[in-house]
């Protein structure tokens, strides 16, 4: 059964819903992306229109489908050691000042399929010596979190991992697992993945020395950005660092942090 095209009115329904539940603002340019990502679900349910699919996820007949749609529309492309200068700053400027004997805590707040938190884990494992540490990786998508927990990736995803770290912290698949690699167990056990919607009241995750909130605010409007950052700041320790992507800024969003270098802020 061939699905019809995504009509403007139908797209606006998905726009309003995604903004309401996730704070994500879909521009009209994302219409083709929405149509493409949801087309298989229309086919799966043998529906004739995107409007019918919207009615399905809003109803009570298929509760799991709502999460599937949310996963499909919020999953973003990511890769290991994306924006490497942030990892250099963490290794060279932050970790040498970490208090010994106290657990160093880091929150990867838009962790997607795990590449960012595992990149951070490799950096912490190499830079903190005997100092204990832990990482929380959070995302709104249950689908990518399930993938992240496995720590198992196609081998081509390893291309951005520095060779010494790849050798120390990753296992190359053999036999039936050939063409893949696995983050080693001791690293996986120190990264805890949680389903968190940054657009809602946050769970009690404690305080962190560093928070990474990268490549997610580009999907939020200005008011949503302010609310999200205001929710997160109580979880950042005094003196802690808040990192956004190089394409993002907290200018006009929060005056509670001091700019240290472009995209890296510190809580006084």
MARBA-3410 file (N, C-alpha, C, O; in Angstrom, 1 decimal):
268
0.9,-1.2,0.0,0.0,0.0,0.0,0.9,1.2,0.0,1.7,1.4,0.9 ~ 0.7,2.1,-1.0,1.6,3.3,-1.0,1.0,4.5,-0.2,-0.2,4.8,-0.3 ~ 1.8,5.0,0.6,1.3,6.2,1.4,1.2,7.4,0.6,2.0,7.6,-0.4 ~ 0.3,8.3,0.9,0.2,9.5,0.2,1.3,10.5,0.7,2.0,10.1,1.7 ~ 1.4,11.6,0.1,2.4,12.6,0.5,2.0,13.2,1.8,0.8,13.2,2.2
2.9,13.7,2.5,2.7,14.4,3.8,2.1,15.8,3.5,2.8,16.6,3.0 ~ 0.9,16.0,3.9,0.2,17.3,3.6,0.7,18.3,4.7,1.1,17.9,5.8 ~ 0.6,19.6,4.3,1.0,20.7,5.2,0.3,20.6,6.6,1.0,20.7,7.6 ~ -1.0,20.4,6.5,-1.8,20.3,7.8,-1.3,19.1,8.7,-1.3,19.3,9.9 ~ -1.0,18.0,8.0,-0.5,16.8,8.8,0.9,17.1,9.4,1.1,16.8,10.5
1.7,17.7,8.6,3.1,18.1,9.1,2.9,19.0,10.3,3.7,18.9,11.3 ~ 2.0,20.0,10.2,1.8,20.9,11.4,1.4,20.2,12.6,1.7,20.6,13.7 ~ 0.6,19.1,12.5,0.2,18.3,13.6,1.4,17.7,14.3,1.6,17.7,15.5 ~ 2.3,17.1,13.5,3.5,16.5,14.0,4.4,17.6,14.6,5.1,17.4,15.7 ~ 4.5,18.7,14.0,5.3,19.9,14.5,4.8,20.3,15.9,5.7,20.4,16.8
3.5,20.5,16.0,3.0,20.9,17.3,3.2,19.9,18.4,3.5,20.2,19.6 ~ 3.0,18.6,18.0,3.1,17.5,19.0,4.6,17.4,19.5,4.9,17.3,20.7 ~ 5.5,17.4,18.5,7.0,17.3,18.9,7.4,18.5,19.8,8.3,18.3,20.7 ~ 6.9,19.6,19.5,7.3,20.8,20.3,6.7,20.6,21.7,7.4,21.0,22.7 ~ 5.5,20.1,21.8,4.9,20.0,23.1,5.6,19.0,24.0,5.8,19.2,25.2
6.0,17.8,23.4,6.5,16.8,24.2,8.0,16.9,24.4,8.6,16.4,25.4 ~ 8.7,17.4,23.4,10.2,17.4,23.4,10.8,18.8,23.3,12.1,18.9,23.4 ~ 10.0,19.8,23.1,10.6,21.1,22.9,11.3,21.3,21.6,12.0,22.3,21.4 ~ 11.2,20.4,20.7,11.9,20.5,19.4,11.1,21.2,18.4,9.9,20.9,18.1 ~ 11.7,22.3,17.8,11.0,23.1,16.8,11.4,22.6,15.4,12.6,22.7,15.0
10.5,22.0,14.7,10.7,21.5,13.3,10.4,22.6,12.3,9.3,23.1,12.2 ~ 11.4,23.1,11.6,11.2,24.1,10.6,10.5,23.4,9.4,10.5,22.2,9.2 ~ 9.8,24.2,8.5,9.2,23.6,7.3,10.2,22.8,6.4,9.8,21.9,5.7 ~ 11.5,23.1,6.5,12.5,22.4,5.8,12.6,21.0,6.2,13.2,20.1,5.5 ~ 12.1,20.6,7.4,12.2,19.3,7.9,11.0,18.4,7.5,10.9,17.2,7.9
10.1,18.9,6.7,8.9,18.2,6.2,9.3,16.9,5.5,8.7,15.8,5.8 ~ 10.3,16.9,4.7,10.7,15.7,3.9,11.3,14.7,4.9,11.1,13.5,4.7 ~ 12.1,15.2,5.9,12.6,14.3,6.9,11.5,13.5,7.7,11.6,12.3,7.9 ~ 10.5,14.3,8.1,9.4,13.6,8.8,8.7,12.6,8.0,8.5,11.5,8.4 ~ 8.4,13.0,6.7,7.8,12.0,5.8,8.6,10.7,5.6,8.1,9.6,5.7
9.9,10.9,5.4,10.8,9.8,5.2,11.0,8.9,6.4,11.0,7.7,6.2 ~ 11.1,9.5,7.6,11.3,8.7,8.8,10.0,7.9,9.2,10.1,6.8,9.8 ~ 8.8,8.5,8.9,7.6,7.8,9.3,7.0,6.9,8.2,6.0,6.2,8.5 ~ 7.5,7.0,7.0,6.8,6.2,5.9,6.7,4.7,6.2,5.7,4.1,5.8 ~ 7.8,4.2,6.8,7.7,2.7,7.0,6.7,2.3,8.1,6.1,1.3,8.0
6.4,3.3,9.0,5.4,3.0,10.0,4.0,3.0,9.4,3.1,2.2,9.8 ~ 3.8,3.9,8.4,2.5,3.9,7.7,2.3,2.5,7.0,1.2,1.9,7.0 ~ 3.4,2.1,6.3,3.3,0.8,5.6,3.1,-0.3,6.6,2.3,-1.2,6.3 ~ 3.8,-0.3,7.7,3.7,-1.4,8.7,2.2,-1.5,9.2,1.7,-2.6,9.3 ~ 1.5,-0.4,9.4,0.2,-0.4,9.9,-0.9,-0.3,8.8,-2.1,-0.3,9.0
-0.4,-0.4,7.5,-1.3,-0.4,6.3,-2.2,0.8,6.3,-3.4,0.7,6.2 ~ -1.6,2.0,6.6,-2.4,3.3,6.6,-2.2,4.0,5.3,-1.2,3.9,4.7 ~ -3.2,4.8,5.0,-3.2,5.5,3.7,-2.7,7.0,3.8,-2.4,7.6,2.8 ~ -2.6,7.5,5.1,-2.2,8.9,5.2,-1.4,9.1,6.5,-1.5,8.3,7.4 ~ -0.6,10.2,6.5,0.1,10.6,7.7,-0.9,11.0,8.8,-0.6,10.9,10.0
-2.0,11.6,8.3,-3.1,12.0,9.3,-3.6,10.8,10.1,-3.9,10.9,11.3 ~ -3.8,9.6,9.3,-4.2,8.4,10.0,-3.2,7.9,11.0,-3.6,7.4,12.1 ~ -1.9,8.1,10.7,-0.9,7.6,11.6,-0.9,8.5,12.8,-0.7,8.1,13.9 ~ -1.1,9.8,12.6,-1.1,10.7,13.8,-2.3,10.4,14.7,-2.1,10.4,15.9 ~ -3.4,10.0,14.1,-4.5,9.6,14.9,-4.2,8.3,15.7,-4.6,8.2,16.9
-3.5,7.4,15.1,-3.1,6.2,15.7,-2.2,6.5,17.0,-2.5,5.9,18.0 ~ -1.2,7.3,16.8,-0.3,7.5,18.0,-0.9,8.3,19.0,-0.5,8.3,20.2 ~ -1.9,9.1,18.7,-2.6,9.9,19.7,-3.7,9.1,20.4,-4.2,9.5,21.5 ~ -4.1,8.0,19.9,-5.1,7.1,20.5,-4.5,6.2,21.5,-3.4,6.3,21.9 ~ -5.3,5.2,22.0,-4.9,4.3,23.0,-4.7,2.9,22.5,-4.4,2.0,23.3
-5.0,2.7,21.2,-4.9,1.3,20.6,-3.5,0.8,20.5,-3.3,-0.4,20.6 ~ -2.5,1.7,20.3,-1.1,1.3,20.1,-0.2,2.2,20.9,0.5,3.0,20.3 ~ -0.2,2.0,22.2,0.6,2.9,23.1,2.1,2.9,22.7,2.8,3.9,22.9 ~ 2.6,1.7,22.3,4.1,1.6,22.0,4.4,2.4,20.8,5.6,2.8,20.6 ~ 3.5,2.6,19.9,3.7,3.3,18.7,4.1,4.8,18.9,4.9,5.4,18.1
3.6,5.4,20.0,3.9,6.8,20.3,5.4,6.9,20.5,6.1,7.9,20.1 ~ 6.0,6.0,21.3,7.4,6.0,21.6,8.3,5.7,20.3,9.3,6.3,20.1 ~ 7.8,4.8,19.4,8.4,4.6,18.2,8.5,5.9,17.3,9.6,6.2,16.8 ~ 7.4,6.6,17.2,7.4,7.8,16.5,8.3,8.8,17.1,9.0,9.5,16.3 ~ 8.3,8.9,18.4,9.2,9.9,19.1,10.7,9.5,18.8,11.5,10.4,18.5
11.0,8.2,18.9,12.4,7.8,18.6,12.8,8.2,17.2,13.9,8.7,17.0 ~ 11.9,7.9,16.2,12.2,8.2,14.8,12.5,9.7,14.5,13.3,10.0,13.7 ~ 11.7,10.5,15.2,11.8,12.0,14.9,12.8,12.7,15.8,13.1,13.9,15.5 ~ 13.4,12.1,16.8,14.3,12.7,17.7,15.8,12.2,17.6,16.7,12.8,18.2 ~ 16.0,11.1,16.9,17.3,10.5,16.8,18.2,11.3,15.8,17.8,11.5,14.7
19.3,11.7,16.3,20.3,12.5,15.5,21.6,11.8,15.2,22.0,11.0,16.0 ~ 22.2,12.2,14.2,23.5,11.6,13.8,24.5,12.0,14.8,24.6,13.1,15.2 ~ 25.4,11.0,15.1,26.5,11.3,16.1,27.7,10.4,15.7,27.5,9.5,14.9 ~ 28.8,10.7,16.3,30.0,9.9,16.0,31.0,10.1,17.1,30.9,11.0,17.9 ~ 31.9,9.2,17.2,33.0,9.2,18.3,33.9,10.4,18.1,34.2,10.8,17.0
34.2,11.0,19.2,35.1,12.2,19.3,34.7,13.3,18.4,35.5,14.0,17.8 ~ 33.4,13.6,18.3,32.9,14.7,17.5,33.3,16.0,18.2,33.3,16.1,19.4 ~ 33.7,17.0,17.4,34.3,18.2,17.9,35.4,18.0,18.9,35.3,18.2,20.1 ~ 36.5,17.5,18.4,37.6,17.0,19.2,38.2,18.0,20.2,38.8,17.6,21.2 ~ 38.1,19.3,19.9,38.7,20.3,20.8,38.1,20.2,22.2,38.7,20.5,23.2
36.8,19.8,22.3,36.2,19.7,23.6,36.9,18.6,24.4,37.0,18.7,25.6 ~ 37.3,17.5,23.8,37.9,16.4,24.5,39.3,16.8,24.8,39.8,16.4,25.9 ~ 40.0,17.6,24.0,41.3,18.1,24.3,41.2,19.0,25.6,42.1,18.9,26.5 ~ 40.2,19.9,25.6,40.0,20.8,26.8,39.8,20.0,28.1,40.3,20.3,29.1 ~ 38.9,19.0,27.9,38.6,18.1,29.1,39.9,17.5,29.6,40.2,17.5,30.8
40.7,16.9,28.7,41.9,16.2,29.1,43.0,17.1,29.6,43.7,16.8,30.6 ~ 43.2,18.3,29.0,44.3,19.2,29.3,44.0,20.2,30.4,44.9,20.6,31.2 ~ 42.7,20.7,30.5,42.4,21.8,31.4,41.5,21.4,32.6,41.7,21.9,33.7 ~ 40.6,20.4,32.4,39.7,20.0,33.5,40.2,18.9,34.3,40.2,19.0,35.6 ~ 40.6,17.8,33.7,40.9,16.6,34.5,42.1,16.8,35.4,42.1,16.2,36.5
43.2,17.5,35.0,44.3,17.7,35.9,43.9,18.4,37.2,44.7,18.3,38.2 ~ 42.8,19.1,37.2,42.4,19.8,38.5,41.4,19.0,39.3,40.9,19.5,40.3 ~ 41.0,17.8,38.8,40.0,17.0,39.5,40.5,16.6,40.9,41.6,16.3,41.1 ~ 39.6,16.7,41.9,40.0,16.4,43.3,40.2,14.9,43.4,39.3,14.1,43.0 ~ 41.3,14.5,44.0,41.6,13.1,44.1,40.7,12.5,45.3,40.5,13.2,46.2
40.3,11.3,45.1,39.5,10.6,46.1,38.0,10.9,46.1,37.2,10.2,46.7 ~ 37.6,11.9,45.2,36.2,12.2,45.1,35.8,11.8,43.7,36.5,12.0,42.7 ~ 34.6,11.2,43.6,34.2,10.7,42.3,33.9,11.9,41.3,33.1,12.8,41.6 ~ 34.5,11.8,40.2,34.4,12.8,39.1,33.1,12.4,38.3,33.1,11.3,37.8 ~ 32.1,13.3,38.2,30.9,13.0,37.6,30.7,13.8,36.3,30.9,15.0,36.3
30.2,13.2,35.2,30.0,13.9,34.0,28.7,13.5,33.4,28.3,12.3,33.4 ~ 27.9,14.4,32.9,26.6,14.1,32.3,26.7,14.4,30.8,26.9,15.6,30.4 ~ 26.5,13.4,30.0,26.3,13.6,28.5,24.8,13.6,28.3,24.1,12.6,28.2 ~ 24.2,14.9,28.1,22.8,15.1,28.2,22.0,14.9,26.9,20.8,15.0,26.9 ~ 22.7,14.5,25.9,22.0,14.2,24.6,22.8,13.1,24.0,23.4,13.3,22.9
22.8,11.9,24.6,23.9,10.9,24.4,23.6,10.1,23.1,24.5,9.4,22.7 ~ 22.4,10.1,22.6,22.0,9.4,21.4,22.5,7.9,21.5,22.2,7.3,22.5 ~ 23.1,7.4,20.5,23.5,6.0,20.5,24.8,5.6,21.3,25.3,4.5,21.1 ~ 25.3,6.6,22.0,26.4,6.3,23.0,27.8,6.7,22.6,28.7,6.6,23.4 ~ 27.9,7.2,21.3,29.3,7.6,20.9,29.9,8.7,21.8,31.1,8.6,22.1
29.1,9.7,22.1,29.7,10.8,23.0,30.1,10.3,24.4,31.2,10.5,24.8 ~ 29.2,9.6,25.1,29.6,9.2,26.5,30.7,8.2,26.5,31.6,8.2,27.4 ~ 30.8,7.3,25.5,31.9,6.4,25.4,33.2,7.1,25.1,34.3,6.7,25.5 ~ 33.2,8.1,24.2,34.4,9.0,23.9,34.8,9.6,25.2,36.0,9.7,25.5 ~ 33.9,10.1,26.0,34.2,10.8,27.3,34.8,9.8,28.2,35.7,10.1,29.0
34.2,8.6,28.2,34.7,7.5,29.1,36.1,7.2,28.8,36.9,7.0,29.8 ~ 36.5,7.1,27.6,37.9,6.8,27.2,38.8,7.9,27.7,39.9,7.6,28.2 ~ 38.3,9.1,27.6,39.1,10.3,28.0,39.3,10.3,29.5,40.4,10.6,30.0 ~ 38.2,10.0,30.2,38.3,10.0,31.7,39.2,8.8,32.2,40.0,9.0,33.1 ~ 39.0,7.7,31.6,39.8,6.5,32.0,41.3,6.7,31.8,42.1,6.3,32.7
41.7,7.5,30.8,43.1,7.7,30.5,43.6,8.9,31.4,44.8,9.0,31.7 ~ 42.7,9.9,31.7,43.2,11.1,32.3,43.1,11.2,33.8,43.7,12.1,34.4 ~ 42.3,10.3,34.4,42.0,10.4,35.9,42.8,9.5,36.7,42.8,9.6,38.0 ~ 43.5,8.5,36.1,44.3,7.6,36.9,43.5,6.9,37.9,42.5,6.2,37.5 ~ 43.8,7.0,39.2,43.1,6.2,40.3,41.9,6.9,40.8,41.1,6.4,41.5
41.6,8.2,40.3,40.5,8.9,40.7,39.2,8.3,40.2,39.1,8.0,39.0 ~ 38.2,8.0,41.1,37.0,7.3,40.6,36.2,8.3,39.7,36.2,9.5,39.9 ~ 35.4,7.7,38.8,34.6,8.6,37.9,33.4,7.8,37.5,33.3,6.6,37.5 ~ 32.3,8.6,37.0,31.2,7.9,36.4,30.5,8.9,35.4,30.7,10.1,35.6 ~ 29.9,8.4,34.5,29.2,9.1,33.4,27.7,8.7,33.4,27.4,7.6,33.4
26.9,9.8,33.3,25.4,9.5,33.0,25.2,9.9,31.5,25.6,11.0,31.1 ~ 24.7,9.0,30.7,24.3,9.4,29.4,22.8,9.4,29.3,22.1,8.4,29.7 ~ 22.2,10.5,28.8,20.7,10.5,28.8,20.2,10.9,27.4,20.9,11.6,26.7 ~ 19.0,10.4,27.1,18.4,10.8,25.8,16.9,10.6,25.9,16.4,9.9,26.9 ~ 16.1,11.2,25.1,14.7,11.0,25.1,14.3,9.7,24.3,13.1,9.3,24.5
15.1,9.2,23.5,14.8,8.1,22.7,15.2,6.8,23.3,16.4,6.5,23.6 ~ 14.2,5.9,23.6,14.5,4.6,24.2,15.2,3.7,23.2,16.0,2.8,23.7 ~ 15.0,3.9,22.0,15.6,3.1,20.9,17.1,3.2,20.9,17.9,2.3,20.9 ~ 17.6,4.5,20.9,19.0,4.7,20.8,19.7,4.4,22.2,20.9,4.0,22.2 ~ 19.0,4.5,23.3,19.5,4.2,24.6,19.8,2.7,24.7,20.8,2.2,25.2
18.9,1.9,24.1,19.1,0.4,24.1,20.3,0.1,23.3,21.1,-0.8,23.7 ~ 20.5,0.8,22.2,21.7,0.5,21.4,22.9,0.9,22.1,24.0,0.3,22.0 ~ 22.9,2.1,22.8,24.0,2.6,23.5,24.5,1.7,24.6,25.7,1.5,24.8 ~ 23.5,1.1,25.3,23.9,0.2,26.4,24.7,-1.0,25.9,25.5,-1.6,26.7 ~ 24.5,-1.5,24.7,25.3,-2.6,24.2,26.8,-2.3,24.0,27.6,-3.1,24.2
27.1,-1.0,23.7,28.4,-0.6,23.4,29.0,-1.3,22.2,30.2,-1.5,22.0 ~ 28.1,-1.7,21.3,28.5,-2.6,20.1,28.2,-1.8,18.8,27.1,-1.4,18.6 ~ 29.3,-1.6,18.0,29.2,-0.7,16.8,29.8,-1.3,15.6,30.7,-2.2,15.7 ~ 29.3,-0.9,14.4,30.0,-1.3,13.1,31.4,-0.8,13.1,31.7,0.3,13.7 ~ 32.4,-1.5,12.6,33.8,-1.2,12.7,34.1,0.2,12.0,35.0,0.9,12.5
33.3,0.6,11.0,33.6,1.9,10.4,33.3,3.1,11.3,33.8,4.2,11.1 ~ 32.5,2.8,12.4,32.3,3.9,13.4,33.6,4.2,14.2,33.6,5.2,14.9 ~ 34.6,3.3,14.1,35.8,3.5,14.9,36.8,4.5,14.3,37.8,4.8,14.9 ~ 36.5,5.0,13.1,37.5,5.7,12.3,38.0,7.0,13.1,39.1,7.4,12.8 ~ 37.1,7.6,13.9,37.5,8.8,14.6,38.1,8.6,15.9,38.5,9.6,16.6
38.2,7.4,16.4,38.7,7.1,17.7,40.3,7.1,17.6,40.8,6.3,16.8 ~ 41.0,7.9,18.4,42.5,7.8,18.3,43.0,6.4,18.5,42.5,5.7,19.4 ~ 44.0,6.0,17.7,44.4,4.6,17.7,44.8,4.1,19.1,44.4,3.0,19.4 ~ 45.5,4.9,19.9,45.9,4.3,21.3,44.6,4.0,22.1,44.6,3.0,22.8 ~ 43.6,4.8,22.0,42.4,4.6,22.8,41.6,3.4,22.2,41.0,2.6,22.9
41.6,3.3,20.9,41.0,2.2,20.2,41.6,0.8,20.7,40.9,-0.1,21.0 ~ 42.9,0.8,20.8,43.6,-0.4,21.2,43.3,-0.7,22.7,43.1,-1.9,23.0 ~ 43.3,0.3,23.5,43.2,0.1,25.0,41.7,-0.2,25.4,41.5,-1.0,26.3 ~ 40.8,0.4,24.7,39.4,0.3,25.2,38.4,-0.3,24.4,37.2,-0.4,24.7 ~ 38.8,-0.9,23.2,37.8,-1.5,22.3,38.3,-2.9,21.9,39.5,-3.1,21.7
37.3,-3.8,21.7,37.6,-5.1,21.3,37.1,-5.4,19.9,35.9,-5.1,19.5 ~ 37.9,-5.8,19.0,37.6,-6.1,17.6,36.8,-7.4,17.4,37.3,-8.4,17.9 ~ 35.7,-7.3,16.8,34.9,-8.6,16.6,35.6,-9.6,15.7,36.2,-9.2,14.7 ~ 35.4,-10.8,16.0,35.9,-11.9,15.2,34.7,-12.9,14.9,33.7,-12.9,15.5 ~ 34.9,-13.8,13.9,33.9,-14.8,13.6,32.6,-14.1,13.2,32.6,-13.3,12.3
31.6,-14.5,13.9,30.2,-13.9,13.5,30.1,-12.4,13.8,29.3,-11.7,13.3 ~ 31.0,-11.9,14.7,31.0,-10.5,15.0,32.0,-9.7,14.2,32.3,-8.5,14.5 ~ 32.6,-10.3,13.2,33.6,-9.6,12.3,32.9,-8.4,11.7,31.7,-8.4,11.3 ~ 33.7,-7.3,11.6,33.1,-6.1,11.0,32.5,-5.2,12.1,31.8,-4.2,11.8 ~ 32.7,-5.6,13.4,32.1,-4.8,14.5,33.2,-4.6,15.5,34.3,-5.2,15.5
32.9,-3.7,16.5,33.8,-3.6,17.7,32.9,-3.4,18.9,31.8,-2.9,18.8 ~ 33.5,-3.7,20.1,32.8,-3.6,21.3,33.6,-2.7,22.3,34.8,-2.9,22.5 ~ 32.9,-1.8,23.0,33.6,-1.0,24.1,33.8,-2.0,25.2,32.9,-2.7,25.6 ~ 35.0,-2.0,25.7,35.3,-3.0,26.8,34.5,-2.8,28.0,34.0,-1.7,28.3 ~ 34.3,-4.0,28.7,33.3,-4.0,29.8,33.6,-3.0,30.9,32.6,-2.4,31.4
34.8,-2.9,31.3,35.1,-2.0,32.5,34.7,-0.5,32.2,34.3,0.2,33.1 ~ 34.7,-0.1,30.9,34.2,1.2,30.5,32.7,1.2,30.5,32.1,2.2,31.0 ~ 32.1,0.2,29.9,30.6,0.2,29.8,30.0,0.2,31.2,28.9,0.8,31.3 ~ 30.6,-0.4,32.2,30.0,-0.5,33.5,30.0,0.8,34.2,29.3,1.0,35.2 ~ 30.8,1.8,33.7,30.9,3.1,34.4,30.1,4.2,33.7,30.1,5.3,34.0
29.4,3.8,32.6,28.5,4.7,31.9,27.1,4.2,32.1,26.7,3.1,31.7 ~ 26.3,5.0,32.7,24.9,4.7,33.0,23.9,5.4,32.1,23.9,6.7,32.2 ~ 23.1,4.7,31.4,22.2,5.4,30.5,20.8,5.5,31.1,20.3,4.6,31.7 ~ 20.2,6.7,30.9,18.9,7.0,31.5,18.0,7.7,30.4,18.5,8.5,29.6 ~ 16.7,7.4,30.4,15.8,8.1,29.6,15.3,9.4,30.3,14.7,9.3,31.3
15.8,10.5,29.7,15.4,11.8,30.3,14.9,12.8,29.2,15.6,12.9,28.2 ~ 13.8,13.4,29.5,13.3,14.4,28.6,13.7,15.7,29.2,13.2,16.1,30.2 ~ 14.6,16.4,28.5,15.1,17.7,29.0,14.0,18.8,29.1,14.2,19.8,29.7 ~ 12.9,18.5,28.4,11.8,19.5,28.3,10.8,19.3,29.5,9.8,20.0,29.5 ~ 11.1,18.4,30.4,10.2,18.1,31.5,11.1,18.3,32.8,12.3,18.5,32.8
10.4,18.2,34.0,11.1,18.2,35.3,12.1,17.1,35.3,11.8,16.0,35.0 ~ 13.3,17.4,35.7,14.4,16.4,35.6,14.4,15.5,36.9,14.0,16.0,37.9 ~ 14.8,14.3,36.7,14.9,13.4,37.8,16.1,13.8,38.7,16.9,14.6,38.3 ~ 16.2,13.2,39.9,17.3,13.6,40.8,18.5,12.8,40.3,18.8,11.7,40.7 ~ 19.3,13.5,39.5,20.5,12.8,39.0,21.8,13.2,39.7,22.9,12.8,39.4
21.6,14.1,40.7,22.8,14.6,41.5,23.5,15.7,40.8,23.0,16.4,39.9 ~ 24.7,16.0,41.3,25.5,17.1,40.8,26.7,16.6,39.9,27.2,15.5,40.2 ~ 27.1,17.4,39.0,28.2,17.0,38.0,29.3,18.0,38.0,29.1,19.2,38.2 ~ 30.5,17.5,37.7,31.7,18.4,37.5,31.6,19.0,36.1,32.1,20.1,35.9 ~ 31.1,18.2,35.1,31.0,18.7,33.7,29.6,18.2,33.2,29.2,17.1,33.4
29.0,19.1,32.4,27.8,18.7,31.6,28.0,19.0,30.2,28.4,20.1,29.8 ~ 27.8,18.0,29.3,27.9,18.2,27.9,26.4,18.3,27.4,25.7,17.3,27.6 ~ 26.1,19.4,26.7,24.8,19.5,26.1,25.0,20.0,24.7,24.9,21.2,24.3 ~ 25.4,19.0,23.8,25.9,19.4,22.5,24.9,18.9,21.4,24.4,17.8,21.5 ~ 24.8,19.8,20.4,24.0,19.4,19.2,22.6,19.0,19.5,22.1,18.1,18.8
22.0,19.7,20.4,20.6,19.4,20.7,19.8,20.8,20.8,18.7,20.8,20.4 ~ 20.5,21.8,21.3,19.8,23.1,21.4,19.5,23.7,20.0,18.6,24.6,19.9 ~ 20.2,23.3,19.0,19.8,23.8,17.6,18.4,23.4,17.2,17.9,24.0,16.3 ~ 17.8,22.5,17.9,16.4,22.1,17.6,15.4,22.8,18.5,14.2,22.7,18.3 ~ 15.9,23.6,19.4,15.0,24.3,20.4,14.9,25.8,20.0,15.8,26.4,19.4
13.7,26.4,20.3,13.6,27.8,20.1,14.2,28.5,21.4,14.6,27.8,22.3 ~ 14.3,29.8,21.3,15.0,30.6,22.4,14.4,30.3,23.8,15.1,30.1,24.7 ~ 13.1,30.3,23.9,12.4,30.1,25.2,12.7,28.7,25.7,13.0,28.6,26.9 ~ 12.6,27.7,24.8,12.9,26.3,25.3,14.4,26.2,25.7,14.6,25.5,26.7 ~ 15.3,26.8,25.0,16.7,26.8,25.4,16.9,27.3,26.8,17.6,26.7,27.6
16.2,28.5,27.1,16.4,29.1,28.4,15.8,28.1,29.5,16.5,28.0,30.5 ~ 14.7,27.5,29.2,14.1,26.6,30.2,14.9,25.4,30.5,15.1,25.0,31.6 ~ 15.4,24.8,29.4,16.3,23.6,29.5,17.5,23.9,30.3,17.9,23.1,31.2 ~ 18.2,24.9,29.9,19.5,25.3,30.6,19.2,25.6,32.1,20.0,25.2,33.0 ~ 18.1,26.3,32.4,17.8,26.7,33.8,17.5,25.4,34.6,17.8,25.4,35.8
16.9,24.4,34.0,16.6,23.1,34.7,17.9,22.4,35.0,18.0,21.7,36.0 ~ 18.9,22.5,34.1,20.1,21.7,34.2,21.1,22.4,35.2,21.9,21.6,35.8 ~ 21.2,23.7,35.3,22.2,24.4,36.0,22.3,24.0,37.5,23.4,23.9,38.0 ~ 21.2,23.7,38.2,21.3,23.3,39.6,22.0,22.0,39.7,22.5,21.6,40.8 ~ 22.2,21.2,38.6,22.9,19.9,38.7,24.4,20.1,38.4,25.1,19.1,38.3
24.8,21.3,38.1,26.2,21.6,37.8,26.9,22.1,39.1,26.4,23.1,39.7 ~ 28.0,21.5,39.6,28.6,22.0,40.8,29.2,23.3,40.6,29.6,23.7,39.5 ~ 29.3,24.1,41.6,30.1,25.4,41.5,31.5,25.1,41.0,32.2,24.2,41.5 ~ 31.9,25.9,40.0,33.2,25.6,39.4,33.2,24.6,38.3,34.2,24.4,37.6 ~ 32.0,24.0,38.1,31.9,23.0,37.0,31.7,23.6,35.6,31.5,24.8,35.5
31.9,22.8,34.6,32.0,23.2,33.2,30.7,22.8,32.5,30.2,21.7,32.7 ~ 30.2,23.7,31.6,29.0,23.4,30.8,29.5,23.5,29.3,29.9,24.6,28.9 ~ 29.3,22.5,28.5,29.9,22.4,27.2,28.7,22.3,26.2,27.9,21.4,26.2 ~ 28.7,23.3,25.2,27.7,23.2,24.1,28.5,23.0,22.8,29.7,23.0,22.8 ~ 27.8,22.7,21.7,28.6,22.5,20.5,29.1,23.8,19.9,28.7,24.9,20.3
30.1,23.7,19.0,30.7,24.9,18.4,29.7,25.7,17.6,30.0,26.9,17.4 ~ 28.6,25.1,17.2,27.6,25.9,16.5,26.5,26.5,17.4,25.6,27.1,16.9 ~ 26.7,26.3,18.7,25.7,26.8,19.7,26.4,27.8,20.6,27.6,27.9,20.7 ~ 25.5,28.6,21.3,26.0,29.6,22.3,24.9,29.8,23.3,23.7,29.5,23.1 ~ 25.3,30.2,24.5,24.4,30.5,25.6,24.1,32.0,25.7,23.5,32.4,26.7
24.6,32.7,24.7,24.4,34.2,24.7,22.9,34.5,24.6,22.2,34.0,23.7 ~ 22.3,35.2,25.6,20.9,35.5,25.6,20.1,34.3,26.2,18.9,34.5,26.3 ~ 20.7,33.3,26.6,20.0,32.1,27.2,20.2,32.0,28.7,19.3,31.7,29.4 ~ 21.5,32.3,29.2,21.7,32.2,30.6,22.9,33.1,30.9,23.9,33.2,30.2 ~ 22.7,33.9,32.0,23.8,34.8,32.4,24.5,34.2,33.7,25.2,34.9,34.4
24.1,33.0,34.0,24.6,32.3,35.3,26.0,31.7,35.1,26.6,31.2,36.0 ~ 26.4,31.6,33.8,27.7,31.0,33.5,28.7,32.0,32.9,28.3,32.9,32.3 ~ 30.0,31.7,33.1,31.0,32.5,32.5,31.6,31.8,31.3,32.0,30.7,31.4 ~ 31.7,32.6,30.2,32.4,32.0,29.0,33.9,31.9,29.2,34.5,32.9,29.5 ~ 34.4,30.7,29.1,35.8,30.4,29.2,36.5,30.5,27.9,37.6,31.1,27.7
35.9,29.8,26.9,36.4,29.8,25.5,35.2,29.4,24.7,34.2,28.8,25.2 ~ 35.1,29.8,23.4,33.9,29.5,22.7,33.3,28.1,22.9,34.0,27.1,22.7 ~ 32.1,28.1,23.3,31.3,26.8,23.5,31.5,26.2,24.9,30.9,25.1,25.1 ~ 32.4,26.7,25.7,32.7,26.1,27.0,32.5,27.2,28.1,33.1,28.3,28.0 ~ 31.7,26.9,29.0,31.3,27.9,30.1,31.6,27.3,31.5,31.7,26.0,31.6
31.7,28.1,32.5,32.0,27.7,33.8,31.0,28.3,34.8,30.7,29.5,34.7 ~ 30.6,27.5,35.8,29.7,28.0,36.8,30.5,28.7,37.9,31.4,28.0,38.5 ~ 30.3,29.9,38.3,31.1,30.6,39.3,31.0,29.9,40.6,31.7,30.3,41.6
END
